[in-house]
């Protein structure tokens, strides 16, 4: 499974939280902690008592409602967290954000503040929600990458500003260059991008050196892709996102493999929009 420790650490620092934990469904265990970041002097959840979350009101809310739960003050909220969370771990305020894969709940991001009550801003809730949805996207992309046996899978979305269709989630094999966060090429000039904008349909390219719809040259020269599948997500007549699967060599993708990429894109599409929080 992809490691998310660095990601939760960045989010904790961004939000100024005491602790962030990520719990994901795991065979044989009930949503164990798979990543944690804690500020100096804050106890680690991974080494302390583990409450039974299966019937806890806060967990049931996020798993059933599948939207963020805002608790500005855990001691003054109709949904009570486990006693261990407040007593042993000192959590006074928290955001709980479900991790989705399509329509399915697969985990939760817990964002804790120990100092006292805190009023969570709309921007902070939005950042937490985007993070949780991105975890789900990267789980989808990693599964697709393994199913196809390709070097890299990515999700690009339109954000209405530069960069144009930036990579918001990615999964890459060992030794494969990560693209997320890099400047990247100007996609507007690429014929592949022009094709997607016009047709908003799947583009399969078995050899990127032998196509009349070439990708940006950097994709081949710098990033080592030689064949790819591009699957689209649209709203009306507007392209809003696309999933890429990059292979290092020329390759004939089977109808079943193309269907897998399209099914992954469809599940991701259902989680692209921010979710309305609840519970405050």
FIKE-295349 format. One line per field, with one value per residue (C-alpha): residue number from 0; x, y negated, z negated. Coordinates in steps of 0.1 Angstrom, whole numbers, plus 5000, padded with zeros to 4 digits. Last residue first. Layout:
BEGIN
k	c(NUM / ...)
u	c(X / ...)
v	c(Y / ...)
w	c(Z / ...)
//
This chain:
BEGIN
k	c(279 / 278 / 277 / 276 / 275 / 274 / 273 / 272 / 271 / 270 / 269 / 268 / 267 / 266 / 265 / 264 / 263 / 262 / 261 / 260 / 259 / 258 / 257 / 256 / 255 / 254 / 253 / 252 / 251 / 250 / 249 / 248 / 247 / 246 / 245 / 244 / 243 / 242 / 241 / 240 / 239 / 238 / 237 / 236 / 235 / 234 / 233 / 232 / 231 / 230 / 229 / 228 / 227 / 226 / 225 / 224 / 223 / 222 / 221 / 220 / 219 / 218 / 217 / 216 / 215 / 214 / 213 / 212 / 211 / 210 / 209 / 208 / 207 / 206 / 205 / 204 / 203 / 202 / 201 / 200 / 199 / 198 / 197 / 196 / 195 / 194 / 193 / 192 / 191 / 190 / 189 / 188 / 187 / 186 / 185 / 184 / 183 / 182 / 181 / 180 / 179 / 178 / 177 / 176 / 175 / 174 / 173 / 172 / 171 / 170 / 169 / 168 / 167 / 166 / 165 / 164 / 163 / 162 / 161 / 160 / 159 / 158 / 157 / 156 / 155 / 154 / 153 / 152 / 151 / 150 / 149 / 148 / 147 / 146 / 145 / 144 / 143 / 142 / 141 / 140 / 139 / 138 / 137 / 136 / 135 / 134 / 133 / 132 / 131 / 130 / 129 / 128 / 127 / 126 / 125 / 124 / 123 / 122 / 121 / 120 / 119 / 118 / 117 / 116 / 115 / 114 / 113 / 112 / 111 / 110 / 109 / 108 / 107 / 106 / 105 / 104 / 103 / 102 / 101 / 100 / 99 / 98 / 97 / 96 / 95 / 94 / 93 / 92 / 91 / 90 / 89 / 88 / 87 / 86 / 85 / 84 / 83 / 82 / 81 / 80 / 79 / 78 / 77 / 76 / 75 / 74 / 73 / 72 / 71 / 70 / 69 / 68 / 67 / 66 / 65 / 64 / 63 / 62 / 61 / 60 / 59 / 58 / 57 / 56 / 55 / 54 / 53 / 52 / 51 / 50 / 49 / 48 / 47 / 46 / 45 / 44 / 43 / 42 / 41 / 40 / 39 / 38 / 37 / 36 / 35 / 34 / 33 / 32 / 31 / 30 / 29 / 28 / 27 / 26 / 25 / 24 / 23 / 22 / 21 / 20 / 19 / 18 / 17 / 16 / 15 / 14 / 13 / 12 / 11 / 10 / 9 / 8 / 7 / 6 / 5 / 4 / 3 / 2 / 1 / 0)
u	c(4788 / 4777 / 4780 / 4803 / 4792 / 4814 / 4839 / 4833 / 4857 / 4843 / 4820 / 4845 / 4870 / 4847 / 4842 / 4879 / 4886 / 4859 / 4875 / 4909 / 4895 / 4876 / 4908 / 4925 / 4896 / 4897 / 4934 / 4961 / 4987 / 5020 / 5050 / 5073 / 5075 / 5038 / 5018 / 4982 / 4965 / 4932 / 4913 / 4895 / 4870 / 4863 / 4833 / 4803 / 4781 / 4805 / 4832 / 4857 / 4880 / 4903 / 4938 / 4956 / 4993 / 5024 / 5060 / 5064 / 5099 / 5093 / 5120 / 5120 / 5086 / 5064 / 5086 / 5076 / 5040 / 5017 / 5014 / 4981 / 4992 / 5008 / 5040 / 5064 / 5037 / 5032 / 5000 / 4980 / 4945 / 4923 / 4891 / 4865 / 4860 / 4861 / 4872 / 4890 / 4905 / 4918 / 4933 / 4951 / 4966 / 4976 / 4997 / 5000 / 4976 / 4995 / 5023 / 5049 / 5056 / 5064 / 5068 / 5044 / 5031 / 5054 / 5071 / 5100 / 5097 / 5123 / 5097 / 5063 / 5042 / 5009 / 4996 / 4970 / 4964 / 4984 / 4977 / 4951 / 4966 / 4990 / 4977 / 4941 / 4906 / 4912 / 4909 / 4919 / 4947 / 4948 / 4979 / 4990 / 5026 / 5049 / 5022 / 5013 / 4977 / 4963 / 4991 / 4987 / 4949 / 4953 / 4977 / 4954 / 4924 / 4944 / 4957 / 4922 / 4910 / 4939 / 4930 / 4895 / 4908 / 4932 / 4905 / 4882 / 4910 / 4917 / 4880 / 4876 / 4905 / 4892 / 4857 / 4873 / 4874 / 4865 / 4888 / 4881 / 4913 / 4950 / 4947 / 4936 / 4930 / 4926 / 4913 / 4913 / 4889 / 4888 / 4873 / 4837 / 4823 / 4804 / 4835 / 4864 / 4859 / 4880 / 4858 / 4868 / 4869 / 4877 / 4886 / 4886 / 4895 / 4917 / 4937 / 4949 / 4941 / 4909 / 4894 / 4902 / 4900 / 4864 / 4854 / 4839 / 4805 / 4781 / 4759 / 4788 / 4801 / 4830 / 4844 / 4845 / 4848 / 4836 / 4832 / 4823 / 4832 / 4809 / 4803 / 4770 / 4774 / 4811 / 4814 / 4785 / 4792 / 4827 / 4814 / 4787 / 4811 / 4796 / 4825 / 4851 / 4863 / 4889 / 4926 / 4948 / 4982 / 5011 / 4996 / 4977 / 5010 / 5009 / 5016 / 5047 / 5061 / 5034 / 5020 / 5019 / 5002 / 4999 / 4983 / 4961 / 4939 / 4904 / 4892 / 4917 / 4918 / 4919 / 4927 / 4903 / 4922 / 4928 / 4948 / 4959 / 4966 / 4979 / 4982 / 4969 / 4985 / 4965 / 4994 / 5017 / 4992 / 4987 / 5024 / 5027 / 4997 / 5014 / 5048 / 5032 / 5010 / 5028 / 5011 / 5000)
v	c(4785 / 4820 / 4816 / 4810 / 4805 / 4826 / 4812 / 4825 / 4850 / 4880 / 4896 / 4890 / 4912 / 4941 / 4934 / 4930 / 4964 / 4980 / 4964 / 4977 / 5012 / 5011 / 5003 / 5033 / 5055 / 5042 / 5052 / 5026 / 5032 / 5019 / 4998 / 4996 / 4976 / 4976 / 4946 / 4948 / 4914 / 4904 / 4873 / 4844 / 4816 / 4818 / 4796 / 4805 / 4816 / 4823 / 4845 / 4872 / 4886 / 4917 / 4915 / 4948 / 4948 / 4959 / 4949 / 4930 / 4923 / 4891 / 4870 / 4878 / 4894 / 4873 / 4843 / 4844 / 4834 / 4861 / 4869 / 4873 / 4886 / 4916 / 4936 / 4924 / 4926 / 4963 / 4981 / 4949 / 4953 / 4922 / 4925 / 4899 / 4861 / 4855 / 4819 / 4814 / 4848 / 4844 / 4810 / 4825 / 4853 / 4827 / 4810 / 4772 / 4766 / 4791 / 4768 / 4792 / 4801 / 4778 / 4807 / 4811 / 4845 / 4860 / 4887 / 4904 / 4942 / 4961 / 4983 / 4980 / 4948 / 4937 / 4902 / 4877 / 4840 / 4837 / 4802 / 4796 / 4763 / 4749 / 4723 / 4714 / 4729 / 4760 / 4786 / 4820 / 4844 / 4879 / 4900 / 4936 / 4947 / 4975 / 4999 / 5035 / 5029 / 5043 / 5028 / 4993 / 4996 / 5005 / 4976 / 4952 / 4961 / 4959 / 4925 / 4913 / 4923 / 4905 / 4875 / 4875 / 4874 / 4845 / 4826 / 4829 / 4817 / 4787 / 4778 / 4780 / 4757 / 4732 / 4732 / 4723 / 4747 / 4729 / 4744 / 4756 / 4764 / 4770 / 4806 / 4802 / 4834 / 4841 / 4876 / 4888 / 4917 / 4949 / 4970 / 4956 / 4967 / 4947 / 4942 / 4948 / 4924 / 4914 / 4899 / 4867 / 4863 / 4828 / 4824 / 4803 / 4812 / 4842 / 4850 / 4884 / 4902 / 4884 / 4870 / 4898 / 4925 / 4914 / 4922 / 4892 / 4880 / 4868 / 4840 / 4817 / 4797 / 4817 / 4823 / 4786 / 4773 / 4808 / 4808 / 4841 / 4843 / 4863 / 4899 / 4900 / 4936 / 4939 / 4903 / 4905 / 4940 / 4930 / 4901 / 4921 / 4949 / 4984 / 5000 / 4976 / 5000 / 4978 / 4984 / 4977 / 4961 / 4968 / 4959 / 4929 / 4911 / 4887 / 4850 / 4835 / 4823 / 4823 / 4856 / 4871 / 4905 / 4930 / 4965 / 4963 / 4994 / 4995 / 5026 / 5053 / 5087 / 5072 / 5035 / 5005 / 4973 / 4950 / 4918 / 4899 / 4862 / 4847 / 4813 / 4793 / 4762 / 4767 / 4766 / 4784 / 4812 / 4814 / 4817 / 4845 / 4863 / 4864 / 4875 / 4904 / 4915 / 4947 / 4965 / 5000)
w	c(4862 / 4874 / 4911 / 4940 / 4976 / 4999 / 5025 / 5060 / 5076 / 5057 / 5083 / 5111 / 5092 / 5096 / 5133 / 5139 / 5123 / 5145 / 5176 / 5167 / 5161 / 5194 / 5213 / 5197 / 5207 / 5242 / 5244 / 5245 / 5272 / 5259 / 5269 / 5239 / 5207 / 5200 / 5188 / 5175 / 5175 / 5158 / 5169 / 5153 / 5159 / 5197 / 5204 / 5226 / 5197 / 5169 / 5181 / 5169 / 5195 / 5199 / 5213 / 5220 / 5227 / 5247 / 5247 / 5214 / 5202 / 5182 / 5198 / 5235 / 5239 / 5217 / 5224 / 5261 / 5251 / 5265 / 5302 / 5319 / 5354 / 5337 / 5341 / 5315 / 5288 / 5296 / 5284 / 5279 / 5264 / 5261 / 5241 / 5249 / 5242 / 5280 / 5283 / 5250 / 5251 / 5286 / 5278 / 5248 / 5270 / 5296 / 5270 / 5271 / 5242 / 5221 / 5213 / 5200 / 5164 / 5134 / 5111 / 5081 / 5092 / 5118 / 5098 / 5117 / 5118 / 5097 / 5081 / 5098 / 5098 / 5084 / 5088 / 5076 / 5082 / 5115 / 5128 / 5156 / 5167 / 5141 / 5138 / 5131 / 5135 / 5115 / 5142 / 5129 / 5137 / 5122 / 5128 / 5134 / 5137 / 5148 / 5161 / 5150 / 5159 / 5126 / 5106 / 5120 / 5116 / 5079 / 5074 / 5091 / 5070 / 5038 / 5051 / 5057 / 5022 / 5006 / 5028 / 5014 / 4979 / 4988 / 5006 / 4975 / 4952 / 4974 / 4976 / 4939 / 4934 / 4960 / 4944 / 4911 / 4881 / 4848 / 4822 / 4787 / 4766 / 4769 / 4781 / 4817 / 4837 / 4874 / 4880 / 4917 / 4922 / 4942 / 4970 / 4974 / 5008 / 5034 / 5056 / 5033 / 5004 / 4974 / 4947 / 4929 / 4891 / 4879 / 4843 / 4811 / 4776 / 4781 / 4750 / 4761 / 4729 / 4718 / 4750 / 4775 / 4748 / 4740 / 4775 / 4794 / 4785 / 4812 / 4797 / 4792 / 4763 / 4749 / 4785 / 4791 / 4827 / 4839 / 4877 / 4893 / 4930 / 4953 / 4960 / 4941 / 4931 / 4924 / 4912 / 4888 / 4876 / 4867 / 4846 / 4829 / 4819 / 4826 / 4845 / 4830 / 4803 / 4786 / 4792 / 4761 / 4769 / 4793 / 4827 / 4812 / 4806 / 4777 / 4784 / 4769 / 4802 / 4829 / 4842 / 4877 / 4883 / 4911 / 4914 / 4883 / 4883 / 4899 / 4881 / 4888 / 4906 / 4941 / 4940 / 4943 / 4939 / 4909 / 4913 / 4883 / 4878 / 4846 / 4829 / 4858 / 4874 / 4905 / 4930 / 4905 / 4900 / 4938 / 4945 / 4919 / 4933 / 4967 / 4954 / 4937 / 4966 / 4978 / 5007 / 5000)
//
